[in-house]
Amino acid sequence: MLTLTAAHARRVRAALKPVVAARPRGHPPAVAFAPTGAGTVARLDGGEVYAALDLPDVPLDGPIAVPWPVLTGPAGAAGFTAARTGAGVEVRWREGNADRSQVVPAAPAAPPPAEPTAWADNPGDLLVALAEAAGQAGEPSARFALHRVQLRGGGRGQVVGTDQKALLVWGGFDFPWPGDVLVPAVRLVTDGKPAGVRVGRTDRHVVLAAGGLTAWLATDPAGRYPDAAGVVPADAAVRAWCRLGAEAIRGMPAVLAGLPGGAAADAPVTLDLGAAAVLRAAAGGGPPREAAVADAAVAGGPARVAFDRGHLRRACRLGLGEVGVTGPGRPVVARDARRTLVWVAHDPALAVEPAAVGGVRGAARPPRPRRPPPVPTPVKHGRPIPAGPATRPRFATDVPALVGAWRAGTAWLGRLVRAARRRAADD
């Protein structure tokens, strides 16, 4: 008999739900429970993904399998017991104040795949990298298996995911195989954050083990994948870098949400790198607006590019502090020491120009250009420069000259009076 508490059932659901999601549509899978020397193991065959979860504190006297809906229904929410009865399995649980029971058909349990003969230890964030790459995966196309995640071995140790609109490359891992392999895009979940992840490979699977969960990811030997090295721009192709500080990374979602277009991931935004980093956007026929990016330093440029703002929001969520612009309409790159995110840009005609927001309140205007200083007249040595006539400021008062003129006028008036008196005396 199997006894699962509500906490046990919740842990099994969380760990195996991604495997169920990766399974092709059809009949719901069964979860097979088997006793081990250290408790119980729960296994689920999802087709391209097979998973086994260790339950060390769950006793079990013999193998038993229950359909997946049992764990997702009322029995799984309350905790249940399951025992074989005839050709089926009887499941009992308590719902409110009433005891419930249900007989479900017995499901065959698929044996686990083979395990690798050699393992490589990796950082615990390998599962995070796989989940992010799975989130970047797209739909399969006639040319590329974009619904896969690429694991690059041969000393490169990179996880790659792309939908041809954006490309994520996450490195710093150790994959013990010589070439590249394609695996299903699945987001594996463990209890908490595992300290490490072991990775191995068989002839048919890549196997990962962390936090009591072991997952077998079927390899796709026939699939083709884009060349990640050819997509990532070289440093020489980047015209301007914007280095975002911690404040800019934390505040970027709010800055983007405050621009026209709001929080929509596909709303266009223009990144202008000049003397400072500025974001501009327009939407719905309204006036465009801009916002300066605080705590950001620009090197190179000027450069301007428009793209879907969801890419920049994701880069900041991942903590990628360097954003590079290669030119109008060309790919944009964001990176740190281990991770690189590249995304496509819009047509250059869709970029919002600075003049479009010149009359908008709060818009940052470029500084007024300074007038160049006057160019001095060159002096020819050996020839003295003639002194010009002395000039006085307009409306200036020369006191000594005024006093002299007053005295001269007084003397002239005295002579005129004396001459008049002499003529009168002669008459």
Buried (B, 14 or more C-beta within 10 A) or exposed (E): EBBBEBEBBBBBBBBBBBBBEBBEEEEEBBBBBBBEEEEBBBBBBBEBBBBBBBBEEBEBEEBBBBBBEBBBBBBBBBBBBBBBEEEEBBBBBEEEEEEBEBEBEBBEBBEBBEEBEEBBEBBBBBBBBBBBBBBBBBEEEEEBBBBBBBBBBEEBBBBBBBBBBBBBBBBBBEBEBEEBBBBBBBBBBBEEEBEBBBBBBBEEBBBBBBBBBBBBBBBBEEBEBBEBEEBBBEEEEBBBBBBBBEEBBEBBBEBBBEBBBEBEEEBBBBBBBBEBBBBBBBBEEEEBBBBBBEBBEBEEBEBBBBBBBBBBBBBBEBEBBBBBBBBBBBBBBBBEEBBBBBBBBBEEEBBBEBEBBEEBEEBBEEEEEEEEEEEEEEEEEEEEEEEEEEEEEEEEEEEEEEEEEEEEEEEEEEEEEEEEEEEEEEE
